[in-house]
């Protein structure tokens, strides 16, 4: 079920779709925020993410794996988030998400540059990973202002 269809369902039933997704699959929702920021993904609209659904029961099972990254690796620093309830950038959404999901940046930070990325694109990915890695757990200890 694409997110845009889920939004229609929520509007007809007077439900907040963001509260519902966080109640159903918060970890993957927050990981999506982080992944889109790290990858500089400019194209995570409502047809590019959604839910697995049990066809027999109609029950939503959780978010399906991320796909459609053909507009990723932007070096723009102010990409608007298309998956956040707030009017915010991907960076702001990732800053909020980083303390709600278990993520490690070690594998990415240890990788060699993929052949299909230019140096600037790869440097942007690494910089975003380092930036988020430094923020992990900092809000819990009062080290960051919101």
N, C-alpha and C positions, 0 to 999 in steps of 0.2 A: 504494500500500500504506500504510494508516494506521500510525502509530507504534505503536499498541497491538498490531496484528498482528505488526509487526516485533519487538516485545518478546517475544511468545510464541515466535516463531521462535528468537530468541536464547536464551531460557531452555531450550528443548528441545535446543539445540546447545551449551550451556554457554559462551556468548559474552557479553561485556559490550556491550550495545547502544550505550553512550555512546562507548566506544573505537571501535566500528565506524562510527558516524555521523561521528565526528571524522576517521577515516581515509578515509572516502568523500567527505564534503562539509563539511569543518570550517568553511570561510568562511561558508557559509550557515547552518550551525548557530549559529555565534557571532553572526552578524547577527540571527538570530531572537531571541537573548537580549537584544540591544541594542534591537531594535524593540519587543519586548514591554515592556521597561522604559520606553522613551520614551513609548509609547502608553498605559502603565498598563493593559495587557491582563491581565485576571483569568481568562481562559478558554482558555489554550493547553494543553488536555489532549490525550491520545493520539489522539483522533479528529479533532483540528483541525490536525494536521500529519503529514507522512509523506513517502513517496518516490515518484518516478516509477519505473516498472518496464518494462523491455523485455518485452512479452508473448511474444515468440518465444523469447527466451533465458532469461527469468526473472531477468535481471540487474537489480539496482537501479541507477538512473542518477543519483541525487542527490535532495536534498530538493525537493519541489514548492513553488511560491510560497505565501507565507503567505496565509491566508484566515480567515474567521470572526472578525471584530473587533467583534461586537455587544456584548461586555462590556469594551470598551476605555475609556480616558479616566477611569479611576478616579483619584481624588486620594489614595487610601490610600498611605502610604509603605512599608508592610510587606506587600506582596502576595507570597505565596509563589510561587516558581518551580515550574511544573509540568513543566519541560523540562530540569531539571538533575539530575545524579546526586547532588548534595549537597542537604542540607536547608538551603535558603537562600532569600533573597528575590529578587525580580526585580532589585533594585538590586545585590545581591551578585553575581548571575550576570552582569549587564551589566558590572560592574567587572572581572570575570575575562575577559570576552569582548572588551573594548575593545582590548586589545593583540594580539588574534588575528585581527582582521578589519579590512580597510580600509573605513572609513566616514567620511563628511563630514556635518557638521551644518549647513553653510552655507546650503543651500536651505531647510531648515526654519526656521532662525533668521532668514532674510530674508523669510519669508512673512507675509502678513496673516492674521489669525485667520479660520479657516474659519467660515462662517455657522452650521453645526450645533453648534459648540462654544460653551459659555459661557466667560466670562472666566477663571474659576478653572481649568477644564479646560485651556484654551490656555496659561495661565501655568504650569501643572504640566508640560506638554509642553516648553515653552521652557526651564524651569528644569532639567529632566532632560537636555535637549540641551546646555545650557551646562556642566552638571556633567560629563557624559561628554567633551565637547570639551576640557575642562581636563585630563582624565586621559589623553588620547591620548598614548602614548609615555612617560608618566612612570615606569612601572615599569621600563622598559628602562634608565633612567638612575638608578635607585635613589632616586627622589624620593618613592616611596610605600611605605608598609608594607602588607603583605598582611593 
